[in-house]
Amino acid sequence: MAAAGSSHPVSDELVREHMQDWLAFTQFVKISTVGVVGLLVLMAIFLL
């Protein structure tokens, strides 16, 4: 979505492409967070 007063229209294809990138990024962050939490749990079990 273009900012107010912008002279450059935003195409639907560009929005769709960026949305796919955003969804892939958020999926990566979720999986990484679960992995780090799992690693911390394993470290707590075996190192404490």
mmCIF entry with sequence, helices, sheets and N, C-alpha, C, O atoms, coordinates in Angstrom:
data_MODEL
# 
_entry.id   MODEL 
# 
_entity.id                         1 
_entity.type                       polymer 
_entity.pdbx_number_of_molecules   1 
# 
_entity_poly.entity_id                      1 
_entity_poly.type                           'polypeptide(L)' 
_entity_poly.nstd_linkage                   no 
_entity_poly.nstd_monomer                   no 
_entity_poly.pdbx_seq_one_letter_code       MAAAGSSHPVSDELVREHMQDWLAFTQFVKISTVGVVGLLVLMAIFLL 
_entity_poly.pdbx_seq_one_letter_code_can   MAAAGSSHPVSDELVREHMQDWLAFTQFVKISTVGVVGLLVLMAIFLL 
_entity_poly.pdbx_strand_id                 A 
# 
loop_
_entity_poly_seq.entity_id 
_entity_poly_seq.num 
_entity_poly_seq.mon_id 
_entity_poly_seq.hetero 
1 1  MET n 
1 2  ALA n 
1 3  ALA n 
1 4  ALA n 
1 5  GLY n 
1 6  SER n 
1 7  SER n 
1 8  HIS n 
1 9  PRO n 
1 10 VAL n 
1 11 SER n 
1 12 ASP n 
1 13 GLU n 
1 14 LEU n 
1 15 VAL n 
1 16 ARG n 
1 17 GLU n 
1 18 HIS n 
1 19 MET n 
1 20 GLN n 
1 21 ASP n 
1 22 TRP n 
1 23 LEU n 
1 24 ALA n 
1 25 PHE n 
1 26 THR n 
1 27 GLN n 
1 28 PHE n 
1 29 VAL n 
1 30 LYS n 
1 31 ILE n 
1 32 SER n 
1 33 THR n 
1 34 VAL n 
1 35 GLY n 
1 36 VAL n 
1 37 VAL n 
1 38 GLY n 
1 39 LEU n 
1 40 LEU n 
1 41 VAL n 
1 42 LEU n 
1 43 MET n 
1 44 ALA n 
1 45 ILE n 
1 46 PHE n 
1 47 LEU n 
1 48 LEU n 
# 
_struct_asym.id          A 
_struct_asym.entity_id   1 
# 
_struct_conf.conf_type_id            HELX_P 
_struct_conf.id                      HELX_P1 
_struct_conf.pdbx_PDB_helix_id       AA1 
_struct_conf.beg_label_comp_id       ASP 
_struct_conf.beg_label_asym_id       A 
_struct_conf.beg_label_seq_id        12 
_struct_conf.pdbx_beg_PDB_ins_code   ? 
_struct_conf.end_label_comp_id       LEU 
_struct_conf.end_label_asym_id       A 
_struct_conf.end_label_seq_id        47 
_struct_conf.pdbx_end_PDB_ins_code   ? 
_struct_conf.beg_auth_comp_id        ASP 
_struct_conf.beg_auth_asym_id        A 
_struct_conf.beg_auth_seq_id         12 
_struct_conf.end_auth_comp_id        LEU 
_struct_conf.end_auth_asym_id        A 
_struct_conf.end_auth_seq_id         47 
_struct_conf.pdbx_PDB_helix_class    1 
_struct_conf.details                 ? 
_struct_conf.pdbx_PDB_helix_length   36 
# 
_struct_conf_type.id          HELX_P 
_struct_conf_type.criteria    ? 
_struct_conf_type.reference   ? 
# 
loop_
_atom_site.group_PDB 
_atom_site.id 
_atom_site.type_symbol 
_atom_site.label_atom_id 
_atom_site.label_alt_id 
_atom_site.label_comp_id 
_atom_site.label_asym_id 
_atom_site.label_entity_id 
_atom_site.label_seq_id 
_atom_site.pdbx_PDB_ins_code 
_atom_site.Cartn_x 
_atom_site.Cartn_y 
_atom_site.Cartn_z 
_atom_site.occupancy 
_atom_site.B_iso_or_equiv 
_atom_site.pdbx_formal_charge 
_atom_site.auth_seq_id 
_atom_site.auth_comp_id 
_atom_site.auth_asym_id 
_atom_site.auth_atom_id 
_atom_site.pdbx_PDB_model_num 
ATOM 1   N N  . MET A 1 1  ? 0.838  -1.165  0.000  1.00 0.00 ? 1  MET A N  1 
ATOM 2   C CA . MET A 1 1  ? 0.000  0.000   0.000  1.00 0.00 ? 1  MET A CA 1 
ATOM 3   C C  . MET A 1 1  ? 0.887  1.233   0.000  1.00 0.00 ? 1  MET A C  1 
ATOM 4   O O  . MET A 1 1  ? 1.799  1.373   0.815  1.00 0.00 ? 1  MET A O  1 
ATOM 5   N N  . ALA A 1 2  ? 0.603  2.085   -0.903 1.00 0.00 ? 2  ALA A N  1 
ATOM 6   C CA . ALA A 1 2  ? 1.428  3.269   -1.079 1.00 0.00 ? 2  ALA A CA 1 
ATOM 7   C C  . ALA A 1 2  ? 1.119  4.288   0.015  1.00 0.00 ? 2  ALA A C  1 
ATOM 8   O O  . ALA A 1 2  ? 0.006  4.362   0.535  1.00 0.00 ? 2  ALA A O  1 
ATOM 9   N N  . ALA A 1 3  ? 2.141  5.064   0.340  1.00 0.00 ? 3  ALA A N  1 
ATOM 10  C CA . ALA A 1 3  ? 1.964  6.127   1.325  1.00 0.00 ? 3  ALA A CA 1 
ATOM 11  C C  . ALA A 1 3  ? 1.096  7.229   0.723  1.00 0.00 ? 3  ALA A C  1 
ATOM 12  O O  . ALA A 1 3  ? 1.008  7.360   -0.498 1.00 0.00 ? 3  ALA A O  1 
ATOM 13  N N  . ALA A 1 4  ? 0.469  8.002   1.565  1.00 0.00 ? 4  ALA A N  1 
ATOM 14  C CA . ALA A 1 4  ? -0.378 9.088   1.096  1.00 0.00 ? 4  ALA A CA 1 
ATOM 15  C C  . ALA A 1 4  ? 0.457  10.085  0.299  1.00 0.00 ? 4  ALA A C  1 
ATOM 16  O O  . ALA A 1 4  ? 1.534  10.491  0.735  1.00 0.00 ? 4  ALA A O  1 
ATOM 17  N N  . GLY A 1 5  ? -0.037 10.470  -0.852 1.00 0.00 ? 5  GLY A N  1 
ATOM 18  C CA . GLY A 1 5  ? 0.669  11.438  -1.675 1.00 0.00 ? 5  GLY A CA 1 
ATOM 19  C C  . GLY A 1 5  ? 1.746  10.837  -2.547 1.00 0.00 ? 5  GLY A C  1 
ATOM 20  O O  . GLY A 1 5  ? 2.467  11.573  -3.221 1.00 0.00 ? 5  GLY A O  1 
ATOM 21  N N  . SER A 1 6  ? 1.880  9.529   -2.556 1.00 0.00 ? 6  SER A N  1 
ATOM 22  C CA . SER A 1 6  ? 2.899  8.868   -3.365 1.00 0.00 ? 6  SER A CA 1 
ATOM 23  C C  . SER A 1 6  ? 2.453  8.858   -4.824 1.00 0.00 ? 6  SER A C  1 
ATOM 24  O O  . SER A 1 6  ? 1.278  8.643   -5.123 1.00 0.00 ? 6  SER A O  1 
ATOM 25  N N  . SER A 1 7  ? 3.399  9.093   -5.726 1.00 0.00 ? 7  SER A N  1 
ATOM 26  C CA . SER A 1 7  ? 3.062  9.097   -7.143 1.00 0.00 ? 7  SER A CA 1 
ATOM 27  C C  . SER A 1 7  ? 3.346  7.750   -7.795 1.00 0.00 ? 7  SER A C  1 
ATOM 28  O O  . SER A 1 7  ? 3.138  7.597   -8.999 1.00 0.00 ? 7  SER A O  1 
ATOM 29  N N  . HIS A 1 8  ? 3.816  6.772   -7.028 1.00 0.00 ? 8  HIS A N  1 
ATOM 30  C CA . HIS A 1 8  ? 4.137  5.462   -7.560 1.00 0.00 ? 8  HIS A CA 1 
ATOM 31  C C  . HIS A 1 8  ? 3.087  4.449   -7.097 1.00 0.00 ? 8  HIS A C  1 
ATOM 32  O O  . HIS A 1 8  ? 3.020  4.113   -5.915 1.00 0.00 ? 8  HIS A O  1 
ATOM 33  N N  . PRO A 1 9  ? 2.272  3.968   -8.032 1.00 0.00 ? 9  PRO A N  1 
ATOM 34  C CA . PRO A 1 9  ? 1.275  2.957   -7.638 1.00 0.00 ? 9  PRO A CA 1 
ATOM 35  C C  . PRO A 1 9  ? 1.968  1.632   -7.303 1.00 0.00 ? 9  PRO A C  1 
ATOM 36  O O  . PRO A 1 9  ? 3.042  1.330   -7.823 1.00 0.00 ? 9  PRO A O  1 
ATOM 37  N N  . VAL A 1 10 ? 1.343  0.866   -6.443 1.00 0.00 ? 10 VAL A N  1 
ATOM 38  C CA . VAL A 1 10 ? 1.885  -0.427  -6.027 1.00 0.00 ? 10 VAL A CA 1 
ATOM 39  C C  . VAL A 1 10 ? 1.069  -1.512  -6.713 1.00 0.00 ? 10 VAL A C  1 
ATOM 40  O O  . VAL A 1 10 ? -0.157 -1.542  -6.610 1.00 0.00 ? 10 VAL A O  1 
ATOM 41  N N  . SER A 1 11 ? 1.763  -2.401  -7.413 1.00 0.00 ? 11 SER A N  1 
ATOM 42  C CA . SER A 1 11 ? 1.055  -3.456  -8.138 1.00 0.00 ? 11 SER A CA 1 
ATOM 43  C C  . SER A 1 11 ? 0.664  -4.581  -7.184 1.00 0.00 ? 11 SER A C  1 
ATOM 44  O O  . SER A 1 11 ? 1.292  -4.791  -6.147 1.00 0.00 ? 11 SER A O  1 
ATOM 45  N N  . ASP A 1 12 ? -0.381 -5.288  -7.560 1.00 0.00 ? 12 ASP A N  1 
ATOM 46  C CA . ASP A 1 12 ? -0.829 -6.434  -6.762 1.00 0.00 ? 12 ASP A CA 1 
ATOM 47  C C  . ASP A 1 12 ? 0.243  -7.512  -6.712 1.00 0.00 ? 12 ASP A C  1 
ATOM 48  O O  . ASP A 1 12 ? 0.404  -8.180  -5.690 1.00 0.00 ? 12 ASP A O  1 
ATOM 49  N N  . GLU A 1 13 ? 0.979  -7.689  -7.809 1.00 0.00 ? 13 GLU A N  1 
ATOM 50  C CA . GLU A 1 13 ? 2.038  -8.700  -7.863 1.00 0.00 ? 13 GLU A CA 1 
ATOM 51  C C  . GLU A 1 13 ? 3.150  -8.379  -6.859 1.00 0.00 ? 13 GLU A C  1 
ATOM 52  O O  . GLU A 1 13 ? 3.672  -9.280  -6.202 1.00 0.00 ? 13 GLU A O  1 
ATOM 53  N N  . LEU A 1 14 ? 3.506  -7.113  -6.743 1.00 0.00 ? 14 LEU A N  1 
ATOM 54  C CA . LEU A 1 14 ? 4.541  -6.715  -5.793 1.00 0.00 ? 14 LEU A CA 1 
ATOM 55  C C  . LEU A 1 14 ? 4.086  -6.968  -4.357 1.00 0.00 ? 14 LEU A C  1 
ATOM 56  O O  . LEU A 1 14 ? 4.853  -7.463  -3.532 1.00 0.00 ? 14 LEU A O  1 
ATOM 57  N N  . VAL A 1 15 ? 2.851  -6.627  -4.073 1.00 0.00 ? 15 VAL A N  1 
ATOM 58  C CA . VAL A 1 15 ? 2.300  -6.863  -2.734 1.00 0.00 ? 15 VAL A CA 1 
ATOM 59  C C  . VAL A 1 15 ? 2.283  -8.356  -2.436 1.00 0.00 ? 15 VAL A C  1 
ATOM 60  O O  . VAL A 1 15 ? 2.637  -8.769  -1.332 1.00 0.00 ? 15 VAL A O  1 
ATOM 61  N N  . ARG A 1 16 ? 1.874  -9.172  -3.410 1.00 0.00 ? 16 ARG A N  1 
ATOM 62  C CA . ARG A 1 16 ? 1.815  -10.623 -3.232 1.00 0.00 ? 16 ARG A CA 1 
ATOM 63  C C  . ARG A 1 16 ? 3.218  -11.190 -2.968 1.00 0.00 ? 16 ARG A C  1 
ATOM 64  O O  . ARG A 1 16 ? 3.395  -12.057 -2.111 1.00 0.00 ? 16 ARG A O  1 
ATOM 65  N N  . GLU A 1 17 ? 4.207  -10.689 -3.715 1.00 0.00 ? 17 GLU A N  1 
ATOM 66  C CA . GLU A 1 17 ? 5.580  -11.156 -3.540 1.00 0.00 ? 17 GLU A CA 1 
ATOM 67  C C  . GLU A 1 17 ? 6.117  -10.814 -2.151 1.00 0.00 ? 17 GLU A C  1 
ATOM 68  O O  . GLU A 1 17 ? 6.744  -11.649 -1.500 1.00 0.00 ? 17 GLU A O  1 
ATOM 69  N N  . HIS A 1 18 ? 5.870  -9.599  -1.707 1.00 0.00 ? 18 HIS A N  1 
ATOM 70  C CA . HIS A 1 18 ? 6.336  -9.200  -0.389 1.00 0.00 ? 18 HIS A CA 1 
ATOM 71  C C  . HIS A 1 18 ? 5.598  -9.945  0.719  1.00 0.00 ? 18 HIS A C  1 
ATOM 72  O O  . HIS A 1 18 ? 6.179  -10.246 1.762  1.00 0.00 ? 18 HIS A O  1 
ATOM 73  N N  . MET A 1 19 ? 4.331  -10.240 0.495  1.00 0.00 ? 19 MET A N  1 
ATOM 74  C CA . MET A 1 19 ? 3.561  -11.001 1.482  1.00 0.00 ? 19 MET A CA 1 
ATOM 75  C C  . MET A 1 19 ? 4.129  -12.407 1.624  1.00 0.00 ? 19 MET A C  1 
ATOM 76  O O  . MET A 1 19 ? 4.228  -12.923 2.737  1.00 0.00 ? 19 MET A O  1 
ATOM 77  N N  . GLN A 1 20 ? 4.503  -13.033 0.507  1.00 0.00 ? 20 GLN A N  1 
ATOM 78  C CA . GLN A 1 20 ? 5.104  -14.368 0.571  1.00 0.00 ? 20 GLN A CA 1 
ATOM 79  C C  . GLN A 1 20 ? 6.436  -14.324 1.316  1.00 0.00 ? 20 GLN A C  1 
ATOM 80  O O  . GLN A 1 20 ? 6.739  -15.215 2.109  1.00 0.00 ? 20 GLN A O  1 
ATOM 81  N N  . ASP A 1 21 ? 7.225  -13.289 1.058  1.00 0.00 ? 21 ASP A N  1 
ATOM 82  C CA . ASP A 1 21 ? 8.502  -13.128 1.768  1.00 0.00 ? 21 ASP A CA 1 
ATOM 83  C C  . ASP A 1 21 ? 8.270  -12.967 3.266  1.00 0.00 ? 21 ASP A C  1 
ATOM 84  O O  . ASP A 1 21 ? 8.976  -13.563 4.078  1.00 0.00 ? 21 ASP A O  1 
ATOM 85  N N  . TRP A 1 22 ? 7.268  -12.151 3.628  1.00 0.00 ? 22 TRP A N  1 
ATOM 86  C CA . TRP A 1 22 ? 6.970  -11.914 5.033  1.00 0.00 ? 22 TRP A CA 1 
ATOM 87  C C  . TRP A 1 22 ? 6.516  -13.207 5.716  1.00 0.00 ? 22 TRP A C  1 
ATOM 88  O O  . TRP A 1 22 ? 6.929  -13.487 6.841  1.00 0.00 ? 22 TRP A O  1 
ATOM 89  N N  . LEU A 1 23 ? 5.682  -13.983 5.057  1.00 0.00 ? 23 LEU A N  1 
ATOM 90  C CA . LEU A 1 23 ? 5.202  -15.237 5.637  1.00 0.00 ? 23 LEU A CA 1 
ATOM 91  C C  . LEU A 1 23 ? 6.351  -16.235 5.810  1.00 0.00 ? 23 LEU A C  1 
ATOM 92  O O  . LEU A 1 23 ? 6.406  -16.950 6.810  1.00 0.00 ? 23 LEU A O  1 
ATOM 93  N N  . ALA A 1 24 ? 7.255  -16.284 4.850  1.00 0.00 ? 24 ALA A N  1 
ATOM 94  C CA . ALA A 1 24 ? 8.418  -17.171 4.973  1.00 0.00 ? 24 ALA A CA 1 
ATOM 95  C C  . ALA A 1 24 ? 9.302  -16.724 6.131  1.00 0.00 ? 24 ALA A C  1 
ATOM 96  O O  . ALA A 1 24 ? 9.800  -17.558 6.888  1.00 0.00 ? 24 ALA A O  1 
ATOM 97  N N  . PHE A 1 25 ? 9.502  -15.418 6.276  1.00 0.00 ? 25 PHE A N  1 
ATOM 98  C CA . PHE A 1 25 ? 10.317 -14.895 7.370  1.00 0.00 ? 25 PHE A CA 1 
ATOM 99  C C  . PHE A 1 25 ? 9.702  -15.218 8.724  1.00 0.00 ? 25 PHE A C  1 
ATOM 100 O O  . PHE A 1 25 ? 10.407 -15.662 9.630  1.00 0.00 ? 25 PHE A O  1 
ATOM 101 N N  . THR A 1 26 ? 8.398  -15.003 8.877  1.00 0.00 ? 26 THR A N  1 
ATOM 102 C CA . THR A 1 26 ? 7.768  -15.272 10.169 1.00 0.00 ? 26 THR A CA 1 
ATOM 103 C C  . THR A 1 26 ? 7.786  -16.767 10.484 1.00 0.00 ? 26 THR A C  1 
ATOM 104 O O  . THR A 1 26 ? 7.920  -17.144 11.648 1.00 0.00 ? 26 THR A O  1 
ATOM 105 N N  . GLN A 1 27 ? 7.653  -17.620 9.475  1.00 0.00 ? 27 GLN A N  1 
ATOM 106 C CA . GLN A 1 27 ? 7.744  -19.068 9.692  1.00 0.00 ? 27 GLN A CA 1 
ATOM 107 C C  . GLN A 1 27 ? 9.144  -19.432 10.172 1.00 0.00 ? 27 GLN A C  1 
ATOM 108 O O  . GLN A 1 27 ? 9.295  -20.233 11.095 1.00 0.00 ? 27 GLN A O  1 
ATOM 109 N N  . PHE A 1 28 ? 10.170 -18.851 9.553  1.00 0.00 ? 28 PHE A N  1 
ATOM 110 C CA . PHE A 1 28 ? 11.554 -19.086 9.963  1.00 0.00 ? 28 PHE A CA 1 
ATOM 111 C C  . PHE A 1 28 ? 11.782 -18.646 11.409 1.00 0.00 ? 28 PHE A C  1 
ATOM 112 O O  . PHE A 1 28 ? 12.437 -19.353 12.175 1.00 0.00 ? 28 PHE A O  1 
ATOM 113 N N  . VAL A 1 29 ? 11.251 -17.493 11.781 1.00 0.00 ? 29 VAL A N  1 
ATOM 114 C CA . VAL A 1 29 ? 11.420 -16.992 13.149 1.00 0.00 ? 29 VAL A CA 1 
ATOM 115 C C  . VAL A 1 29 ? 10.734 -17.921 14.147 1.00 0.00 ? 29 VAL A C  1 
ATOM 116 O O  . VAL A 1 29 ? 11.291 -18.194 15.211 1.00 0.00 ? 29 VAL A O  1 
ATOM 117 N N  . LYS A 1 30 ? 9.542  -18.409 13.828 1.00 0.00 ? 30 LYS A N  1 
ATOM 118 C CA . LYS A 1 30 ? 8.838  -19.327 14.728 1.00 0.00 ? 30 LYS A CA 1 
ATOM 119 C C  . LYS A 1 30 ? 9.628  -20.615 14.929 1.00 0.00 ? 30 LYS A C  1 
ATOM 120 O O  . LYS A 1 30 ? 9.799  -21.076 16.057 1.00 0.00 ? 30 LYS A O  1 
ATOM 121 N N  . ILE A 1 31 ? 10.109 -21.193 13.830 1.00 0.00 ? 31 ILE A N  1 
ATOM 122 C CA . ILE A 1 31 ? 10.865 -22.441 13.923 1.00 0.00 ? 31 ILE A CA 1 
ATOM 123 C C  . ILE A 1 31 ? 12.169 -22.217 14.693 1.00 0.00 ? 31 ILE A C  1 
ATOM 124 O O  . ILE A 1 31 ? 12.563 -23.055 15.504 1.00 0.00 ? 31 ILE A O  1 
ATOM 125 N N  . SER A 1 32 ? 12.829 -21.104 14.444 1.00 0.00 ? 32 SER A N  1 
ATOM 126 C CA . SER A 1 32 ? 14.078 -20.793 15.151 1.00 0.00 ? 32 SER A CA 1 
ATOM 127 C C  . SER A 1 32 ? 13.836 -20.616 16.645 1.00 0.00 ? 32 SER A C  1 
ATOM 128 O O  . SER A 1 32 ? 14.626 -21.083 17.465 1.00 0.00 ? 32 SER A O  1 
ATOM 129 N N  . THR A 1 33 ? 12.754 -19.948 16.996 1.00 0.00 ? 33 THR A N  1 
ATOM 130 C CA . THR A 1 33 ? 12.433 -19.728 18.412 1.00 0.00 ? 33 THR A CA 1 
ATOM 131 C C  . THR A 1 33 ? 12.174 -21.058 19.111 1.00 0.00 ? 33 THR A C  1 
ATOM 132 O O  . THR A 1 33 ? 12.663 -21.283 20.218 1.00 0.00 ? 33 THR A O  1 
ATOM 133 N N  . VAL A 1 34 ? 11.415 -21.933 18.477 1.00 0.00 ? 34 VAL A N  1 
ATOM 134 C CA . VAL A 1 34 ? 11.148 -23.250 19.056 1.00 0.00 ? 34 VAL A CA 1 
ATOM 135 C C  . VAL A 1 34 ? 12.453 -24.029 19.206 1.00 0.00 ? 34 VAL A C  1 
ATOM 136 O O  . VAL A 1 34 ? 12.654 -24.710 20.212 1.00 0.00 ? 34 VAL A O  1 
ATOM 137 N N  . GLY A 1 35 ? 13.338 -23.933 18.218 1.00 0.00 ? 35 GLY A N  1 
ATOM 138 C CA . GLY A 1 35 ? 14.631 -24.608 18.298 1.00 0.00 ? 35 GLY A CA 1 
ATOM 139 C C  . GLY A 1 35 ? 15.492 -24.108 19.434 1.00 0.00 ? 35 GLY A C  1 
ATOM 140 O O  . GLY A 1 35 ? 16.117 -24.903 20.136 1.00 0.00 ? 35 GLY A O  1 
ATOM 141 N N  . VAL A 1 36 ? 15.533 -22.806 19.625 1.00 0.00 ? 36 VAL A N  1 
ATOM 142 C CA . VAL A 1 36 ? 16.334 -22.233 20.715 1.00 0.00 ? 36 VAL A CA 1 
ATOM 143 C C  . VAL A 1 36 ? 15.758 -22.638 22.068 1.00 0.00 ? 36 VAL A C  1 
ATOM 144 O O  . VAL A 1 36 ? 16.509 -22.985 22.979 1.00 0.00 ? 36 VAL A O  1 
ATOM 145 N N  . VAL A 1 37 ? 14.444 -22.597 22.206 1.00 0.00 ? 37 VAL A N  1 
ATOM 146 C CA . VAL A 1 37 ? 13.816 -23.005 23.469 1.00 0.00 ? 37 VAL A CA 1 
ATOM 147 C C  . VAL A 1 37 ? 14.103 -24.482 23.732 1.00 0.00 ? 37 VAL A C  1 
ATOM 148 O O  . VAL A 1 37 ? 14.408 -24.869 24.860 1.00 0.00 ? 37 VAL A O  1 
ATOM 149 N N  . GLY A 1 38 ? 14.006 -25.299 22.691 1.00 0.00 ? 38 GLY A N  1 
ATOM 150 C CA . GLY A 1 38 ? 14.317 -26.725 22.852 1.00 0.00 ? 38 GLY A CA 1 
ATOM 151 C C  . GLY A 1 38 ? 15.762 -26.939 23.275 1.00 0.00 ? 38 GLY A C  1 
ATOM 152 O O  . GLY A 1 38 ? 16.041 -27.762 24.147 1.00 0.00 ? 38 GLY A O  1 
ATOM 153 N N  . LEU A 1 39 ? 16.675 -26.207 22.665 1.00 0.00 ? 39 LEU A N  1 
ATOM 154 C CA . LEU A 1 39 ? 18.080 -26.307 23.034 1.00 0.00 ? 39 LEU A CA 1 
ATOM 155 C C  . LEU A 1 39 ? 18.310 -25.882 24.480 1.00 0.00 ? 39 LEU A C  1 
ATOM 156 O O  . LEU A 1 39 ? 19.076 -26.527 25.196 1.00 0.00 ? 39 LEU A O  1 
ATOM 157 N N  . LEU A 1 40 ? 17.664 -24.817 24.915 1.00 0.00 ? 40 LEU A N  1 
ATOM 158 C CA . LEU A 1 40 ? 17.802 -24.359 26.294 1.00 0.00 ? 40 LEU A CA 1 
ATOM 159 C C  . LEU A 1 40 ? 17.252 -25.390 27.287 1.00 0.00 ? 40 LEU A C  1 
ATOM 160 O O  . LEU A 1 40 ? 17.823 -25.593 28.359 1.00 0.00 ? 40 LEU A O  1 
ATOM 161 N N  . VAL A 1 41 ? 16.152 -26.031 26.926 1.00 0.00 ? 41 VAL A N  1 
ATOM 162 C CA . VAL A 1 41 ? 15.593 -27.072 27.788 1.00 0.00 ? 41 VAL A CA 1 
ATOM 163 C C  . VAL A 1 41 ? 16.552 -28.230 27.889 1.00 0.00 ? 41 VAL A C  1 
ATOM 164 O O  . VAL A 1 41 ? 16.791 -28.734 28.987 1.00 0.00 ? 41 VAL A O  1 
ATOM 165 N N  . LEU A 1 42 ? 17.114 -28.671 26.768 1.00 0.00 ? 42 LEU A N  1 
ATOM 166 C CA . LEU A 1 42 ? 18.075 -29.768 26.804 1.00 0.00 ? 42 LEU A CA 1 
ATOM 167 C C  . LEU A 1 42 ? 19.322 -29.399 27.606 1.00 0.00 ? 42 LEU A C  1 
ATOM 168 O O  . LEU A 1 42 ? 19.855 -30.231 28.340 1.00 0.00 ? 42 LEU A O  1 
ATOM 169 N N  . MET A 1 43 ? 19.787 -28.158 27.468 1.00 0.00 ? 43 MET A N  1 
ATOM 170 C CA . MET A 1 43 ? 20.952 -27.709 28.232 1.00 0.00 ? 43 MET A CA 1 
ATOM 171 C C  . MET A 1 43 ? 20.636 -27.719 29.728 1.00 0.00 ? 43 MET A C  1 
ATOM 172 O O  . MET A 1 43 ? 21.474 -28.106 30.543 1.00 0.00 ? 43 MET A O  1 
ATOM 173 N N  . ALA A 1 44 ? 19.402 -27.286 30.090 1.00 0.00 ? 44 ALA A N  1 
ATOM 174 C CA . ALA A 1 44 ? 19.020 -27.271 31.494 1.00 0.00 ? 44 ALA A CA 1 
ATOM 175 C C  . ALA A 1 44 ? 18.970 -28.694 32.053 1.00 0.00 ? 44 ALA A C  1 
ATOM 176 O O  . ALA A 1 44 ? 19.372 -28.927 33.193 1.00 0.00 ? 44 ALA A O  1 
ATOM 177 N N  . ILE A 1 45 ? 18.487 -29.628 31.270 1.00 0.00 ? 45 ILE A N  1 
ATOM 178 C CA . ILE A 1 45 ? 18.369 -31.017 31.722 1.00 0.00 ? 45 ILE A CA 1 
ATOM 179 C C  . ILE A 1 45 ? 19.749 -31.636 31.915 1.00 0.00 ? 45 ILE A C  1 
ATOM 180 O O  . ILE A 1 45 ? 20.007 -32.259 32.945 1.00 0.00 ? 45 ILE A O  1 
ATOM 181 N N  . PHE A 1 46 ? 20.637 -31.473 30.939 1.00 0.00 ? 46 PHE A N  1 
ATOM 182 C CA . PHE A 1 46 ? 21.894 -32.188 30.968 1.00 0.00 ? 46 PHE A CA 1 
ATOM 183 C C  . PHE A 1 46 ? 23.036 -31.442 31.667 1.00 0.00 ? 46 PHE A C  1 
ATOM 184 O O  . PHE A 1 46 ? 24.008 -32.072 32.084 1.00 0.00 ? 46 PHE A O  1 
ATOM 185 N N  . LEU A 1 47 ? 22.940 -30.135 31.802 1.00 0.00 ? 47 LEU A N  1 
ATOM 186 C CA . LEU A 1 47 ? 24.053 -29.380 32.373 1.00 0.00 ? 47 LEU A CA 1 
ATOM 187 C C  . LEU A 1 47 ? 23.825 -28.924 33.814 1.00 0.00 ? 47 LEU A C  1 
ATOM 188 O O  . LEU A 1 47 ? 24.767 -28.497 34.482 1.00 0.00 ? 47 LEU A O  1 
ATOM 189 N N  . LEU A 1 48 ? 22.599 -29.009 34.293 1.00 0.00 ? 48 LEU A N  1 
ATOM 190 C CA . LEU A 1 48 ? 22.348 -28.572 35.655 1.00 0.00 ? 48 LEU A CA 1 
ATOM 191 C C  . LEU A 1 48 ? 22.284 -29.742 36.609 1.00 0.00 ? 48 LEU A C  1 
ATOM 192 O O  . LEU A 1 48 ? 22.078 -29.550 37.808 1.00 0.00 ? 48 LEU A O  1 
# 
